[in-house]
Structure formats: structure tokens, C-alpha cells
């Protein structure tokens, strides 16, 4: 009888299991075990991975979980059939829903209620015998006692004790390996995981460390030797496996019913589709479209997907009924049915639809519809789904949060006992997620000794842990909705966010089991566009929707050709802004290509430059056949889209649509369904049969291989291109509206509010500061004396300011406040909020700059006004403090402290005297190609695209414009610290020009960030205040001495309170390692980094 390992723990028992489920399965198959059960703690999160791996290798996989009850009792549970699995899912859901995310509160009574059809193995507990007795009385011969080795020299005694207990209760024992790693090589990693879990170091782990590497997958020979005195316990492993034939393949997903008036789903879908076609084509439905609709509806009916389409339609219809802007995208845009239902907006007239890209009969996989909603109102849609279907039928997929490079270095470094300085130095050298950064070069760059044994162990262990799951989070929007109980398909837990519930399985698990999900996604640009539409309607009487915007506007395309696209959807990155002037888009079709071409697929397929040359007429376009001309003519003979790759396979090589979709999936690197090479012979043979030259066939296939990283679907690009045009049109014709809407939709996009405001001002928009008398929570449009509209910054721009306080100020304003004290009394907000307003210079309208306003706020009688004290004289005005005015440099600095932007001078302008030999960015427009120069600026963005072979793209901003800096890999390695940490960089290099596009190819980089730190010091402007003193707010210049002369007790109390508060704040800064408040400059001038 072959031994079956019934107790293995994967790394989904977070910070305990030291191997992936796939590694455990592979090892179990290699050593010849009869099966494997992965039993993680109170979860099924890792079982789909184990199931898929076991299925592929032909190994028996048992579904299992380790139940750890609130009293410490531990049980292994194995469902015997589908119904038992459902009950076990409900049991885990019960425990997870009654507590916080990540925990599971279960009792023995819960197990007795839900465990009737499971095999249970007792592992231990505080009153173990009594627990086993209750379980035996309830479940009889479905209960076993586990012989669980700890490999600590005490196993024989513990086995004997367990056998005696089992005999006394009339139970049988079963042998367990107690596995936490697939191989002995993971011993050190297992101990490091224990350190992270226990928040200790490897030197202090003590007896909590594993005594040896025995808790690994063992062969049957090893286990028989371990349990030589208990042969029946070995035999019982196979007996339990035979009693639990349940497989995850038995799970059957049922779609929810969306039936009106007793209609069958297919009839209802046809009715809605026909109604939608009438709206889309009021005159007559084109014959081509009619044929596509009939084909789609037939296939949808055959595959029983009608209810899924109806569910998505219901979600979209709800959003539209509430005025929530939404739009479907992705492969669903290949469906005319989706277009008719209003799920997508890309019409068959815009793109070539290949329905097999969306649904394929042979693929036997469910469709996947992605719908974007306004990111600020998506929660309304999510709650509608919960309310309509119930939390027992609907839930979000999870996302597995894995260890990435920096977190791996930090947590492993701490566990290994490295100092904070060493860990910080090492993690600061790591970029992105790649483990290739965890090598000797990184340690050398950090100034560390690469020969140090502890350091080398740390790097090796950090490398091992990358990719390990750290915890579960919620998916960005993938909803699973079922007809029956979802909590009988998968356990559900509470999300960290209130009113959200999450499945334990992620999108890959869901797909592997054939379950349908709806992606209810959040898109900031939709929020921005909707807000802009509202502003246009309110202030200009112009009512627009995405469908009614003026189309093919030459002015919009002129703007795009100038790469004037800060804030514009999808084309605001440096790569897109560099490409736009070269491509010079003039039509919506051009925008579709623009969205798709700056992607890994076309770049790696060497398609970008041929496309440009042919578009400009610099290279002849030769089509091997008229059939291929029809496929490739709109992209100048260059395949840009996944759909084109499919069409080429169909037309040139004779693939069926289903075979072409399989090729697409191989090109796109989907799982293990076949590499691209598997299709090459079939493709070449098909081309030759149809009369194409071998050279053409090979070149064509080579070009298609460029999609092996990522080829963009035309349907997806078409959906996004609609938003590119809409955002471009608003920016072109209404820049003040665009600025206001974009700021109100933050956080989103590529650029921070400081850059959005700077860009708006360069477009002639008047941007007005935050003002206690004129601002609202949101940024608003405000009429100017010249009749135009300016943008008034709102309270939302103040860092840490509460939205509720902003609304109260606006609501109680009436005809105006007139003073800080009036705001305090009428709006009823606390001194903390008033202090933030003072810091944002929002009281300047009262003639009080920051220091004076802060003095007034500190002098208020309490956190909230009390009328009783006011009647007794508490409201008497304070004597003016006559505090020294802030210098311009200090004011700019404080602007960034409060709002992270300034409407005064740009920081680089203030430093220009210290940067005398640096060219202004605006001069690049007229500088000839090949000129060597020096530039300096704030780091706005840093990009390291995965397809750029290690090249870094940096955007520097000065007071005139931005500079685009290219850092080649060798230069990056030489100046890695400066590139990654610098906030104000000096770059020497050669200007490279292509038309209006300029780059600076960096050869030397220096970090000038220390100059920014000086902006906040009064010494910078020659002021006499000493920032190191506790009473730094006292000025040495002659001012009235408020500490002497007659004064009221109240004034003395206020002054003393301010002094005490400043001293306490100073001590707190020292305790936090910040010697001076201006140290926060390091966090003010931050960049948005993408990798």
C-alpha cells in the first residue's frame, strides 16, 4: 500500500510554510508518494495551485485544511465529497466573517455543526481527549488520531502516547509527515519565516527554530522507517485517501439568473440585444453587423453564457441609472452583443472584431468582461452587487500579495539581525520586483562588505523568498456572482475595507476552475471626464457625453502632435509624448494605433520604426497578397494587434479561428498551453500550401513572436482611444475645466498636482490659492474680473485636511466670515483644522500670513468654541504678535509642506543662482542635435520599462519646462544611488533631437537634493532665526516683547502653551530621528516612479 502524505503545509500558511504548493507536489511525485494533501491553516487559499500542479503531473491531490480552533485545538479536515466540501467552505467562512481580516474564530461546536461528512484527524489541544471523545460520538469512524513527528528526539514517546489515547477512545491512528518544506535546502528559510512571524531575529529565535531539516517531503521508505512500529497508521493514509475521492474538478459554477417576466435567459438576451441595436442603428442594422450578432448569439446559447451577459448588463444598467460613467474594455470589445447592450462603446465600424478573441468554443474557458467605472463612485456599484445578490452569493476575488525585492530585503535583513542602516542601504539600491537586483553589485553600491557571511546569507534568503505569498488582499474589482451559495464554492473572508468581502481564491484560481467573474474596475479618468462634463454643463451650458463630443477635431490632433498631453489619458507618459510628434495622429484610428504601439509586443517585435517609416512614406509597403492587405492595410503592413495576429494565421496559414486563438494565447504567454514554437511548423506549412514564399512565412512568424511578451488587443486599444480623445478634447478647448476635473479626480495618472497646476498655468489658466472665504472641499471654477474662469484650489489640496471640515466651512460661510475667530465659532471646526488652514496660507485674505495666522489660531480659547466662556471675556482679541514675515523661499517651502505645490516661484528658480551653468529646459527646443549641455531640475517621474533593457527614463522639471533624460544601463550602475534617491538632479549629457522631440543622454549625474533642504531654513535668505533652538519662532530682530509688561492671565497662558507645544514637537522630531522640521523636505519634492 503506497503512503499518502496527509499533512503538508505550503507557503499559504503565511510565514510558516517554506515551499510553494507546486514544489511540494513536484517533490511528492518525484519520491513516488501515492498522493498529497496540502493542509494550510484555516484556509483553502493554496489548494487550487496544488490541484493544478498535481493534475498536470498525475499525482493524487486531496483537498484538506488544518483547523486551528480558538482554544488551541488542531484538526485536519478532509471533505469526502462535494457536499462536504461545501460545508467545510461554510465553516471557514463562518470563522472568518465573525472576526477581522486574516483571522478565523472557530469553536468545537462549529466543527460539530459543519464537519459531519469530513474525515477529521486530531493533532492536539488543551483538552484533547475530551475533544476527541465528542468528535467520536458525533462522527464515529470518521475521526482519527494523528501521529505527528516533531523530529526533536521525543517522537517515539509522543507516538506511543497518541496510540494509547486512540486505543482508550476506540479510535485509529494515522501517520503524518508534518511537512513545511519540499526539500531540506529550505531549512534556513523556514527559520527566517519564523523570525518574521515572531518579530525576532535568527540569533534570538532559540527553541522556536527547527531542530533539523526533517520536516520535508519524504519517501515512503523513510516514512515506513519512521513509523516502523505503527504499520496500520501508514496503511490508514491510503485508506483515508480512498474515502475522500472529492476533487476540485467536481466544482460546478452556476450563473445567477437574470430573468424578467419568466423569460428564458437566451430569449431575454436576444430581446435586450435587439433593443440595443435599434438604439445604435436607428435607421437599419447593417447586414454585416446582423450576421455578427446572429453568430454571437448562437455561440452564447450553445455555451450557456446568456445569464453571464445578462448579469453584466444589469451591473452596467444600474451604474448608468445613477449617472455613473462606465465603459467596457478588453476582449469584450470584440463583441457586437456587448456593444448593443451598452457594455462597450467600440463599434464594428471602428475596429475589426474577432469574436473568437473573446469567446471560443474549443477553448472551453469562460469569457471575461472588464468594465471601468468612475473610481470615486465604483463603491456604489460594488454595494449594489452585494445588496442584490447577497454576500453569500457574491464576493471579490483575492489578490495574493507576494514578496518583492525591497520587502524581501527589509524583512529578511531584520530577521538576520542586520542593522537598520545596513538594511536601509541595501533596500535603497533595489528597483522594482526583480530578484536580479539582489546581488553583490547592489551590496557594493551600498558600501557593504560582500564577503560578510551574514550579508551573503541574507541576499540568498531574500532571493528565495521573492514570490512567496505574504498575505491576501482584495482584487482590483473581479467579482464572482453565483446562482447558489458562493460560500459553498470557496471560503469568504472580510476585507480590510469596510463592507467588502473577499474570496480566498485569486483570478488565476477562478479561471483554472472555470468560474466566471465580472471585473468591476475603477478608472480615474472616467471620474475626471464626468467631473469635467458637469463643470461644462454648470458654467458654460454645454452638455456632452462620450458619444456626443465633436469628433475628429483638427485642433485636438494639433495639440496631440505637439505632445501637449500632461494629464491626458494613456498618452501622458514620456514614451508616448516622445512618439506623438513622430506619429502625428490625425484620426481616431491613429489613436487606436498610438495606444497599442508603445507596448512591449510591438516594441519587441521591432514594429515601431517600420510603422513610422511606412506611415511617413519613407518605406515601401509590400503586401504578399490581397487577403493580407485587407488585414494589414490600416496599420501599414505592420501587425500591431492581437486580432491581426489571429487574422494572419487564418488568412495566410489556414488556421481555424479557434486555432488562431490558441496561437494568440501562446503568443501572449498563457500558462502552459503551449509555447509559440509549437505552432511554428504548422504556420510555416500552412503558408507554403497557400503559395507564400518561405522567407515571407519565416519573417512573418518571427514578427508575430514579438507578441510573446504582450501584444495589445485592438478592441482594448479602441476603448481606451475613446478616452484619449475625450480627455484631449476637454484639455484643448477647456483647459481650466480639465485642470479642475483632473485635480478633483486625484490620485490618478502620471503626474502630481504640482505638475498639473504648472501645466495649466502654462496654458493661460489662472490658478487661485486655497482661501478660507472662497474655497470649497473640491477645486472649483471661479469667475475672474476679465470674464474668464479660473481654478480656485480647494481644501482637498491641503495635506491631512478632513473632508468633513471642508464641507462645514463652506456650509457655514454665508456672506463671509471676515476673521479666523468667526470660522472657529460658526463652522465649529477644531484648532487642528484651523492650524492646517493657516499652514496653507488660507487666511491671507484677512491680511494674515502664515505666522500671524498661526498665532491667532493658537490664541483661540479651546478646541471648540464655548458660548459660556465667550460671555465671560474669552473671546477678547489678542495683541498682535508682530512676528517676522516669511521669506519667499520659506513661503515656497511651506506651500509644499501644506499642499505639495506652490503658486509662487518654482523651487528651481529660487536656486538658479546656485545653478549658474545649467541650461533652462525651454532652451532644448532651439538647441541643435549633438550639443553637450548640463541640466538640473526636480525629479518628476522615473521609469524603467520592462522592455527597455534596463534603460531609465527620468523627467526633470525646472521653472521653464521639463527635460527628458535617458540613462543607459552602464550609466545607471555608475550613478545608481543618485538616480534612485535624488530629488534634484544635475545631469550632464548630449542632446539628442528627432524633430521636436529632445532627450538628454546622461553621462554624469549628481544629486543636488541638499539644496532643496535649505529652502526651508531662514539662513538661506539671510534671516536671523536659529532653527536649532526650541524657541526658534522667537525673532532676534527688534519687535515688541510680548513676554514683559502688563498682560492678562489668558495671554500668558496662550504664550506658555505655544512655547510648550513647540518644545514638545521639537522633542518628538528628535525622537523620530528628525533634527529639524526642514528634514521633511526629503518627503516634499517626491517623484512618481514606475517600473
Phi, psi and omega in degrees: 000126183282136180288138175245124179282114185262355185219086174236140181247129178263181179285006170276354158272089195304136177062025173228300179294134186252016178216152173288153177303320180297324178292320178297316180296313181300317180293319179299319178294321183293321182273001171083027177290155181279351180171173183211134172245123175264111187244086180277161188291114174051041183200155168246018189300328184259000190287332180294321177297316177296319179298312182297316180294317180295321179297319181292326183266355179076032180254140177293127180243125178259134175282132183203163171211154175258113180273119175249111185277167184298332181272004179097353177295138179238131181225142168265136183234132181231115179290135183276338181202182185300316181297321179295322177297319178299318178294323179292322175297318179293324177298312179295322177298317179302312181294325182281324183286339183270006180215190184280164179305135177091348179252168179209110183259104180236151177239169177297325178299323177297318179296319178297329180285325190244355188259017189299324186257023180249153166275130181241135176240120179281132179254332181156174179166173185293324178231063193298316184297317180295322179296313179298323180297316178296319180295320180295319179298328184272321191239358174056239189279011175271006183245134179230164173251128183276136169266102191248107181283142172252355176057040182242015181089355183250009188293319182301319180293319181291325177296315182296319179297318179294322180293320178298316179298316180297317180297320181296327182265357182075031179250165176255157178259161178219140182279137180228142181275339181055058188269135172233000179207153183280333184215158183296339182295347181266010182302310182299320179296321178300319178292323178295320176299321176296321178298315180296318181294319183271358180057050178222186179246166182298330180284339183252004184292324174059228184290350177283347177286152177293138181288338183194188184257028185283345183276058181237170174294124181246157177284165178298324180300314180297320183287324177295326177291321180294320183252037186300332181273359185226063183298328180291328177296325175293314181298327182294340177296316178290325179298317179293321178299320179292329181281350182236070182283357184303138177230151177297342176297341180281347180294133179234119179274133176242130182287150175292152179272129173238077187244132178248134176056036176074009180291149172285152184306316181294323178293318180295319180296318178297319180299314180293324179294316180296319178297320178293322178297324178295323177290320182286324183232077185298333180278301179194146179281124179303147182302321180299317180293320179299318179296320179295320180297314181297319178298315182294313181297324179296314181292321178299320179293315182297324182268001176061047180255004186301318182295328177296314178298321180295323179295315179297319178301319179298317181295316180293320180296321177299314181301315182294326180294337179260008179073023180268121181292133180208161181198130175282155179209189179077205184296338179298337179288358172274003185251124174291328178298316177298323179294318180293324181284353181082012179284321178240166183242353180279116185274162176299340178286337184275321188225166173271113183271130175240098188298330180295340174294336183261309181227131178229129181297319183284335184291333178054041176231147183289154174290163182225109182256123177256129177234125176270137175236161174306130187292336179277345182239006179299329181301328177298321179291317180299314180293328175299318180297315178299317184292321184285318187258344182086149182287346175277354180237352183221142178194155176279145171294159174268167169236131179276117177275115184261160172293130172247176192305307186295316180295321178300314180297315183296309187285320177292318178301316178296319179296326180278001175083015176291151181292160179301320181297317181293316180297317180295318180298320182287316182291333180290345180266359186261136179239127171075213188250351189290137176281350179294342179283349185267066182227185182300324183298322179294320179294319178297317180299330179275001179078026183257159181275107184289349178273352180294125185297317181296321179294317180294322176298319180299314180297318180295316181291322176297321177298318181294323188279342179300130183095348175290143175290136179259320175190172177264140173233177180271143177296156182298344179169010183285109181260135169252126180235133185236163175285315179263208183280120176292328181285004169257357173263324185201142175298147181238138178233166174288142173276165176295329179280139182299144175065024175240142172233147191227137172288158177282347185259146179267183187297327179291321176297316180300315180295319182298330181264006176072026179267143181272142174227156174247125179272104177265090191260158179253130179230116183299325182296328176295321175298315180300312182296317179298318178296322178294318177300318179297319180293320178297320179292317184290315189262336185236359178067023180253118182255121182229156165233175177302327184279340186254003175298144176303129186267154173049049181283119181301324181296325178295315181291328174300316179298318179295321180295335176273003182057034178272073193230022175299124181092344182284138184301131170070339184242028181259354178289162181297322180297315180292319181294331176284332184276328185304312180295337179277324180279323180053068182295141179230355182218167177298323177299324177296322179294324176300314179295320180300316180296322187276333193280327179273068181220161182304320183302298179300324181294312182289336177276007180055047184255343187293307184292317174302321179300313181295316181298317180290323178296323180274001179078017182269353181217134182290140177259120180241122178258126181295339179201162178294328178299316180287333175300317180298327181283320193250355188297322184289346177240028172058038176080003181250122179285118180254334191248154175301321180298325178293322177300319177294316182294324177297317179297323180288311186285313187273325186249359176076020177292148168284161177306323180291318177295323178295323177293324176297321175297316179302317181294323176293318177299328183270004175072032183286113169045229184236038184272017176122132177280167181300323182301330181298336182263351189296311182299316179297320181293313182296317180297318180296319179296316181296321178299330182264014171089009179276149179291150180298320181298318178298315183299316181292318179296321181295315181293323178298321179294320178296330179297342176298341178278357185299335175276305179187113173255136187275133176288137180299323181299319179292315180298323180295320178296316180291325181298328176301320180283329174301311182295315183298312181293325178293318181297316180295316181296321183294313188262339182219069185298328179291323177293317181297315179300314182296313179296321182292317178296323181285346179263001180293151005274135177191166170076193191266335190239148178282164180306327180301319180284327177296317179293316179300318180295319179297317179296323177293340176266015175083012180275131174278120179251122186257147186287166173300133185220131181299331183269339189236345183274155172241183178298308177282159167292143184226162171275142183223129179298140178256161179303332181277005178091350178274179179249133173251172178254118176267120179296141183260172180296338179297341180282347181277124183298125176080006182277134184281137179300322180300318179296321178298318180292323179295319179299314181294320184292325185265006188290319182057233180277000180129159181264304179092342180199162177296318182298324179294322177297315181301319184281316188274322181276339176070026179265156186281172181294332178299316179292321179295325177297319177294321177296318177298319179297330178274006179063031182283351179258012180300333180296339178267010182076020181243111176280181194309309186295317179295319181295320178296321177299317180296317181297317181295335182276357179291152190293339182184184182292327178229147181291138177240110184305326181300314180289328179298321180293337181264011174104005182290344183267012182295141182292150179278154171293138180300137185279336183054043178289150180296142180289150175288145172286167178301316180300315180295321180297317178299315180300313181293330173302314180292323177301316186276318189232357181061023172203165177221146174259003178268216181285148176294142180307323180293327177299321180291337181260003188301326179296333177271357179235058191289335187253018182258135180286139174291145185298327182294340180288345181298334183297330183249000180280132181294158177296140175088359181283136175277137182207172175237135178231157176215147179181167174292140176281114182267312177220152171230130180231141173223078183300145181296338182263006185263014176055040176086002180287138178254135176246123182240137174254120177253139181238128169244195185285354184251322185186198178241152176246136178261115185251132176250126180244110180288159186306318181293321177293322179299315180297326181288324184239037186302314182298316181295317183295318187278329187251342186292142176251333173230112186249145169252125183236128170256140179180188182253133178285131177243126185238136170223098187067234179269359182269128180234145173227155169251115179276108189289137171240337178214138182226133177232146181264115179253024185299334181299335178293327177293321180301327181285345181300326184274355181272131177301329180301334181302325180258012180081013179288161186257010181281135179266110186286349182277347183276149177299324181260050185295341178284353175279130182264143178276345178290156182295118173220161177304131181279106183283355182267000181229169180085174181294132175206157182283162176298325180296317181296320180296319181295320179296313182298316180297322180294320179296316179299315180296321180293319178296318180295319179295319178297321180296316179297323179295321179295319179296317180298328180274003179085013179252110186284340182207144182302336181289350174299337179292353174304332181295339179255354184277309186268074186258160179249165171257115187254138183230135178211000000 
